[in-house]
Amino acid sequence: MALTLAALAAERPLGLRVLTGEDVLDRPIGWVHPTELTDPQAFLEGGELLLTTGLALDEGTSPAYVRRLVDAGVAGLGFGVGLSHESVPRSLVETAAAVGLPVLEVPRKTPFIAITRAVSRAVAADEYATTVRIGRAQQELTRTAVGQGGPAGVLRKLAKLVDGWALLFERTTVTEAAPASARAYGPSLREELERLRTGTRVVALDGREVVLQTLDTSARRVLAVGAPLDTAGRHIVNTAVSVLSLALEQDRAQATARQALRTGLLELLAGGQAELALRVLAATGAEPPRAPWSVLVFLGPPAARRKLLDALEDEVFAARSGASVAVFGAGAVVDTVAEAALRIGGLHGGVAGPVSAGDFAAGLEQAELAARAAEAEGKILVSAAEHTGRGLLSLIEPVVAQAFAHGLLAPLRSHDETGRGDLVESLRCWLEHHGHWDVAAARLGVHRHTLRNRITKAQELLGRDLDSPGVRAELWVALQAPA
C-alpha cells in the first residue's frame, strides 16, 4: 500500500502541519521532488510530493504557481518555512484551498531529506510487498493448475487473489465462472468478445473495470477479470493467463488421448477381443462395467456428438465410432445417455441389449441399425427390439395382425374411449423411447409422473408385466398393426 499524504503528515518526528486539502489527504505519494523552479511541470510525471522553500515565490506569483502544480498532477506541496519565508504565503494557501491542492507546512528543523527518506522507505516497502504478493500468487496458481484443481480451480484461486470475479470463455460461451454467480456477466460481454481477436482489452461493466485477455490455446478462449487491478493484480492476471493456457492445452491433449484409447477398446470389443479390451480398460484405472450390457449408438452433427462425449466423460464408457458415438454399460446407462442426448438436441440413437461381452459386436450392429431408423423417423431413441418388431409385422397376415392387436389392446382402447386418459398413445411413445420416462414425457408434453400413472394403469388393464421384454415386443407389434 503506497504512502499517503495523511500517513506522512501523521509521522510526528517530521512535524508537518496540514494547511489545505484535509479532504484529499488519502492521495498516494509516488515520489518526492524538491525544486525551487517556478514552473517545474517539464520535470514531473504526476503523483509527486513537491518540496520547495518558495525562494522565487511571493504573494503575487504564488497563485499561478499553484495552478501549474495542479495541471502537472502533483499529489501535494510541502512548503519549507523559516528560510525564504517565515510562513507560507497567504495567496498560495488561499489558491491551494480553492483548487483542492494539499499543502503541508514543513518546519525549519525538518530537512527535506528526512521527508525523502520517509517516502523512499514506504515506496521500497510497498514494492517489496508487491513482489512478495506476486510471488506467492504465482506459486498458488501454479500449484492449483498442476494439482487436482485444473482450470476451474485456477479461476477460483484467481478471483480470490484479486478480490473480484473471473470468467473463462470459449468464443462467447462461458465455460467456467468464479464465483458461479459471475456467469450473469457473460451476456453483457459478448459484443466486446466478438471484437477482441488477440491481446488485452479493458472495458467498463456496471461501473467496474473488466480486463479481457486472450489465452494462448488452440481454441479461441478469453479470460475476463472483474476487479480493480493494481500492479500486483495485473501481474497475477498475466500469470493466470499463462497457467490457464498450459492447463487447458494439457487437458485437451489428455482428452484426445483418452478418446483415442476408448475408440481402440471399442474396436477390440467389436472385433471379438472382449477379454483383452476389458483387461486394458482395467489397466488404465477404470472399472469395467459388469455384463450384460446395453449398447447405444448415436448419430448427429459433429458438434452435437462432441458435446455428448464431453457430457458422458466421467459418467459411462463412450467413444467415437466412425461418424457416431457408441456407449455401453449396465444398469441405468440408457437413462443417463438419453437424458444427455435430449439436453443437447440434434441426436438420434439406437439401443440394443442387454448383451454379453462376447455378443458385443452383434449388439453394436443392432444399435447402429436402430439409430439409423431413429434418424429417419426424427426420434431421439429407438430400440433394436422395436426396429426388429416392425420387420416381423411384415411376416404376419394383415387380418391376423389386426385381430391380434384388437384382442391385446382392447382394454386400453375401451378405457381411452371413456375420455379418462390416453393410454394407447402413451404406451406407444413410452415403448418407442425404450421405457425412458423423461424423453417420452417430453415428447407427449406431459409430466413424467403423469406418464408413470398412465403406464401403471395400462399394466393393470392388460394384466401383463411391462418390464418383460417379450411383453413389450408383443405390445409393440400390436401397436404397429393397422387399426
Steps between C-alpha positions, in 0.01 A plus 500: 500500500657832388568769761228764504523869590298426814745229612798729435341787693433261789874428545563719806882525471453690174279762662293567186190718522207466257394840368260401219345193340399311815230320298745362239787386719437139393698571182793258462849648466685363199828677578650817650650778288664810653525801265507879510385537138188710453388267216622142562235334278755368250673301776190340653305183417209552740441362846807664658524689826677820391728666758599868483615785725328750269827673412352648182143539627309789650139604555466599134655195331365229732147461353627425148763266647234297681291466185804372306555234765137390474535477121810281551298263723714519812369324811579793726738781589740508796599859578808552717478803729770682694729561203360700207169551678411509868157363407334365191377788275133572569410512128656155451292351782178664377553388141594145604186476714289620208641248248529205743879473522626367837769720654721378786706749698852366562668651810854639487633214714385232252738456205347406167722188495308367802176517302670339200626215719155444652339477157787288363462249785127477434547457125762228555272322749210526256709360214622216721144418609393504134784266405416261784130506408576427136738216591252335735218536250712341225575204728135456599375519141765256379430252781128516422556449127721190540293359787142381504349846452556526124376806306192540722721504810733757344203725430375474859848574635540800267168651607606469863847648440368813326189526719264499202345258252634310200345337194649265243348519152525272200414745226201675662381212719584492871667166584613578857402768752629604842288551692214319322283814518750680272350310202237775493763738358559278195228634267600862571854431375400323177542805273847576636601135465397499135718807437802362685725292277820483705666682787335701776197728517377696803126575513256644752214286632259623768750768599779245548811452290513163322816367335460265201811299410530239226666168587767326297298188419393320183136588566409869529477558875485824698547572870286778648587647840276748680706673771694823559852387405814657642851410380498172690150420376606543137798270553274242666257509205790452256615198700147359497486541121824298464405214734145483361635476145729213602232323705239522226735374232608217730135411563432504126796271429395260777139499380616421145714214630212363710265508204754324278542230765125451534455479125771232493329307779169522314665354191639214709154425641342516154775270373416233754796567733291587804738347755797705372290820481378465858851422623634818336210702638572377852871578455416866435341525844140482376257243637344302212119487521350165587342304217239463366511841335262730322664631182407841357600677180423868429509682168495877451704807404870497604448781755214312667704178512791686661268645763361154573851360548587789731178456699565127549875535571485404867167313492521198270717341232448706183717505189507621141402232251537640151234771459316393816540475876483153657421443867467186708437424862271336751220623723371849428738573211209541256335764719828688550582511129144577385475794743830644372391457134164665571674793669746551213250453216554401137592139585331174402584175673445129495527257791551126506542244771555399761788304341796304635857617439535231234189623316607865503562515123144382426357746753699786344372414153139483623536834680640660181202377296259631764682837505456535123130423544477768772675751272264420211195543723630805689495321836743529788524130577384176335570155643622211289199301621264765363687513171496123469131489595413718204665251269322210672163659432554460124510121551151489658177499299336845539167347615680287760709797618189716524314239703802451727529874561126542559496224761815614680429874505123488552514586876708810428285619212182450705653706778603778260150517349367606841718812480686413820847489344712435193647163585557363147702798376686529833596132483611537137721800580643337811596185305640712215738658744608176661309565822688825565262712710641850449545471124156344443328751731667790319383363162142463631508841668408364845674471834692175555282422803193523275664259257590260783138498616380424146744212450411358842133516402572331167686220678203444734251489210716269289593272787850480355846579642625790289855445627510174302678535162266242348188693610644823366576335165142365474353839587724672248391264222136558597543879497649481147212299361229685301205603718 
